[in-house]
Amino acid sequence: MKLLIIAFTFFLAGSAICQNNDPVLFTVADNKVHLSEFRYIYEKNNAADADYSKESLEEYLELYKKFKLKVKRARDIGLDTVRVLQEELEGYRKQLAKSYLKDKEISERLVSEVLQRMKEDIELKHIFVAAELKTSEEKKSRAKQKIYTIYDKLVTNNGEGFDDMAKTLSEDKLSAIKGGNLGYYTSPLPSGFYEFENTMYDTPIGSFSKPIRSKMGYHIIKVTNRRPARGEMEIAHILIRKKNRSVNDAKIRIDSIYKLLNDGRNFENMAAKFSEDIKSKSNGGYIGFFAINQFEASFEDAAFALTKNNEYSSPVETNLGYHIIKRISKRDNSDEDRLRKRIQARINNNERFEIAELKMIENVKTNAGFKEDRLVLKRMSTALDESFYSYKWSPPEYDPSLILFELDGESSSLNDFAIYCKENVRERLKFNKSTNLDEAVDELYNAFVKEKVMKYEEEHLEMKYPDFRSLMREYREGILLFEITKQEVWDKASTDTVGLRKFFNEGSTTYEWPERVAVIQYNIDSDDNGAIAVYSYAQKKSHDKVIEKYSKSDQVKISFEEMIVDKNSDLIKNMELKPNGVTSLTTKPKPAHFLAFKELVPPKKKTLKEARGYVIADYQDYLEKQWIESLKNIYPVKVDKKVLSSITKK
């Protein structure tokens, strides 16, 4: 229930900030509600039905005034100072802040970045030195030294000889023979190549980059061209291979197929009959969607030269053979919301999130005037021994004046960090005794700084993002609304037995049963013939006669149960409502059973016990109406009709 009420307040709390040109629509005592707030929640809650008609606006305004009255009352009796509610709000805030930081400051920015980059394809070359992430530190060091030696030579020569150096020094043998040429690439690149992607988009045409790292090793990138992005195309093809035949024979075959297509033959049938691509021929040559740099340049160029769906190319030669390519469709990226979701799915769990988070942290540190003293950290690490890697380690008491860093004027001391190390046992114990103590302390320190910076950013989200401030107000008012309604309405309706009975006895609503049907359910322990005999007899004789006839039978045993059901119940939908009316006989599962009509039960007033759920609901409505009227007397509500009229559509 509480979550429903809190969710409801997402529709009943504005997110616009009051500005000088934002008039007050109404007041609840001394509390002002601005027009921007009301318009925002009116549109949000009514969606396509927000037509700004006089009737619609006045109806919604009445609802919103009641909401604000309740929240005003909750604050006046001090519910916003109740500790348990404050803790609950803080819990909501922490959850919201964490997801907000990820979505707003990282995920949303990354998706926007990819969205912008996807508009352009980048042609590039590279010089590569292998050094996978899991390789030894010694090999990484040699690789790094080699790539920087190459880079220094390029700088000395103003980039001249890049192709020759790629041919002789690059460890990517496939591209080396082409002077390091990789062809065109576009965003997003796979996980492990985010820095590579950043560099290729940041490097001007004709320039080369500083050495950068990927999960495979080190690269120097040279950008040779840029073009509008080709995107993705859905295609089918017919392939005639060169292998095991002369090139001339392959060319004659593909030209013959092309002529037949031009004469009106069906592409899919021709692919099934003649194509030598075993994987696609049985499906009419269908390959599916492909992007740039997946096939040879000649194949790609021919495919993307097709401008209409169902258009096919003239024969195209690749190293594999000759192709006729049919365009089926081109990926439509005009729906930005859908494209964003597709991008999000592709980059989820991608290392770019971690890199973007680190970048965000650095930005926060810069904006908050982060200052640190690494010498203070050194005083700690140099005094440690191997006991640091054990459960038993306890830090000494350091001089409180030893400050590690400041963030927006707030200091974190060496004692603070030492306590962090003590409490984060799992992080400490992941190191082993062969790990250098300086390295272990540095890693823990970086994690400590990250935690502090993230906490700082979370605490300042309201200042940075107006919509986050609005969301927090929605949570806050939702909790207050739930608690005040619980106290003034729900609890009273459930616990005030005297008031509930009085409301039941004197209320305007009559709680009664409609006309119902009394039936008898017969359960027959017998074979199918015996059950059918009882069923037939019950359609002719009264209940008493049925029981009298079979009460002493050894072959047929009958039990029965009387009950009252609604006239529209599915249990009796095939029963005639008259004496000897019966439902169908059911023989499986055993025992066999059917229902027989007994009598109509006239309408009857319910007891309080029978109607309790309905009475409580109505009593709650009654109490709420009384409560709202009393709040209106306590807190005058004044509406500026001119302001309301200014947004009303005639």
Sequence and secondary structure as in RCSB ss.txt:
>XXXX:A:sequence
MKLLIIAFTFFLAGSAICQNNDPVLFTVADNKVHLSEFRYIYEKNNAADADYSKESLEEYLELYKKFKLKVKRAR
DIGLDTVRVLQEELEGYRKQLAKSYLKDKEISERLVSEVLQRMKEDIELKHIFVAAELKTSEEKKSRAKQKIYTI
YDKLVTNNGEGFDDMAKTLSEDKLSAIKGGNLGYYTSPLPSGFYEFENTMYDTPIGSFSKPIRSKMGYHIIKVTN
RRPARGEMEIAHILIRKKNRSVNDAKIRIDSIYKLLNDGRNFENMAAKFSEDIKSKSNGGYIGFFAINQFEASFE
DAAFALTKNNEYSSPVETNLGYHIIKRISKRDNSDEDRLRKRIQARINNNERFEIAELKMIENVKTNAGFKEDRL
VLKRMSTALDESFYSYKWSPPEYDPSLILFELDGESSSLNDFAIYCKENVRERLKFNKSTNLDEAVDELYNAFVK
EKVMKYEEEHLEMKYPDFRSLMREYREGILLFEITKQEVWDKASTDTVGLRKFFNEGSTTYEWPERVAVIQYNID
SDDNGAIAVYSYAQKKSHDKVIEKYSKSDQVKISFEEMIVDKNSDLIKNMELKPNGVTSLTTKPKPAHFLAFKEL
VPPKKKTLKEARGYVIADYQDYLEKQWIESLKNIYPVKVDKKVLSSITKK
>XXXX:A:secstr
 HHHHHHHHTTSS      TT  EEEEETTEEEEHHHHHHHHHHHHGGG   BHHHHHHHHHHHHHHHHHHHHHH
HTTGGG HHHHHHHHHHHHHHHHHHIIIIIIIHHHHHHHHHHTTEEEEEEEEEEE  TTS HHHHHHHHHHHHHH
HHHHHHTTTTTHHHHHHHH S HHHHTTTTEEEEE S   TT HHHHHHHHHS TT B   EE SSEEEEEEEEE
EEE    EEEEEEEEE TTS HHHHHHHHHHHHHHHHTT  HHHHHHHH   HHHHTTTTEEEEE TTSS HHHH
HHHHT  STT B   EE SSEEEEEEEEEE     HHHHHHHHHHHHTT HHHHHHHHHHHHHHHHHTT EE HH
HHHHHHTT  GGGGSTT       TT EEEEETTEEEEHHHHHHHHHH HHHHHTS TTS HHHHHHHHHHHHHH
HHHHHHHHHTHHHH HHHHHHHHHHHHHHHHHHHHIIIIIHHHHH HHHHHHHHHH S   EE SEEEEEEEEEE
S HHHHHHHHHHHTTS HHHHHHHHTT SS EEEEEEEEEETT GGGTT  SSTT B   B SSSSEEEEEEEEE
E  EE  HHHHHHHHHHHHHHHHHHHHHHHHHHHS EEE HHHHHTT B 
